[in-house]
Amino acid sequence: MRDYKLTKQAFKVLKLLSKNNPKIAKKIKGIINDLRNDAISGESLQGYRQFKKIRAGKYRLIYSYQEELLLITIIEKRETVYQTFAHLVKSSNFLEK
């Protein structure tokens, strides 16, 4: 099983969902566990081959693997996930390694 890390954005959203929508939060946590065990795989994100996306109801998870670490980059509603990802790419250095 891989270790995993959530960005601040992903942690905040998951924490809010745990409070306001526990059913979807439980589904997202299950998806994270499946990703850690390589039981499922998402689709590559267009323009960013190292990132993948996976659906969790109305939400999308954008993640990547960095050696043996699963990095959950964004958890966001489908309507805004790609704008949030673009903003994070511009304002952060998490792509640099």
C-alpha positions in Angstrom: 0.0 0.0 0.0 1.3 3.4 -1.0 1.6 6.3 1.4 -0.5 9.3 0.4 -0.6 13.1 0.8 -3.3 15.6 0.3 -2.7 19.2 -0.7 -4.2 21.9 1.5 -7.0 22.4 -0.9 -7.8 18.7 -1.0 -7.6 18.4 2.7 -10.0 21.4 3.3 -12.6 20.0 0.8 -12.5 16.5 2.3 -12.8 17.9 5.8 -15.8 20.0 4.7 -17.4 17.1 2.9 -17.0 14.9 6.0 -19.0 17.4 7.9 -21.6 18.4 5.3 -21.9 15.3 3.0 -20.5 12.3 4.8 -21.8 9.9 2.1 -19.6 11.5 -0.7 -16.7 11.9 1.7 -16.8 8.2 2.5 -16.9 7.4 -1.3 -13.9 9.7 -1.8 -12.0 8.0 1.0 -12.7 4.6 -0.5 -11.4 5.8 -3.9 -8.2 7.1 -2.2 -7.7 3.7 -0.6 -8.3 1.9 -3.9 -5.7 4.2 -5.6 -3.3 3.5 -2.8 -3.7 -0.3 -3.5 -3.5 0.2 -7.3 -7.0 -1.4 -7.5 -8.3 1.4 -9.8 -6.8 3.9 -12.1 -8.0 7.2 -13.5 -7.8 8.8 -16.9 -4.8 11.0 -17.8 -5.4 14.7 -17.6 -5.1 16.4 -21.0 -1.9 18.5 -21.1 -0.5 17.1 -17.9 0.4 13.5 -18.5 1.7 12.9 -14.9 -1.8 13.7 -13.5 -4.8 11.6 -13.6 -8.5 12.3 -12.8 -11.2 10.1 -11.4 -14.8 10.6 -10.8 -16.6 10.5 -7.4 -20.2 11.4 -8.0 -20.3 15.2 -8.8 -16.7 15.5 -7.6 -13.4 14.9 -9.4 -10.1 13.9 -7.8 -6.9 15.0 -9.6 -3.9 13.0 -8.4 -0.4 11.9 -9.4 2.1 9.3 -8.3 5.5 10.5 -7.1 7.6 7.4 -6.7 5.8 5.5 -3.9 3.6 8.5 -2.9 0.1 9.1 -4.0 -0.5 12.9 -4.1 -4.1 14.0 -4.1 -3.9 17.4 -5.7 -7.5 18.5 -6.0 -10.9 17.4 -4.8 -13.5 19.7 -6.4 -16.9 19.7 -8.1 -16.9 18.8 -11.7 -17.9 22.3 -12.8 -14.9 24.0 -11.3 -12.1 21.4 -10.9 -10.2 22.3 -14.0 -10.2 26.1 -13.2 -9.0 25.3 -9.7 -6.3 23.0 -11.2 -5.1 25.7 -13.6 -4.9 28.2 -10.7 -3.0 25.8 -8.6 -0.5 25.1 -11.4 0.1 28.9 -11.9 0.4 29.8 -8.2 2.3 26.8 -6.8 5.5 24.9 -7.3 4.2 21.4 -6.7 5.0 20.5 -10.3 8.7 21.2 -9.8 10.6 18.2 -8.5 
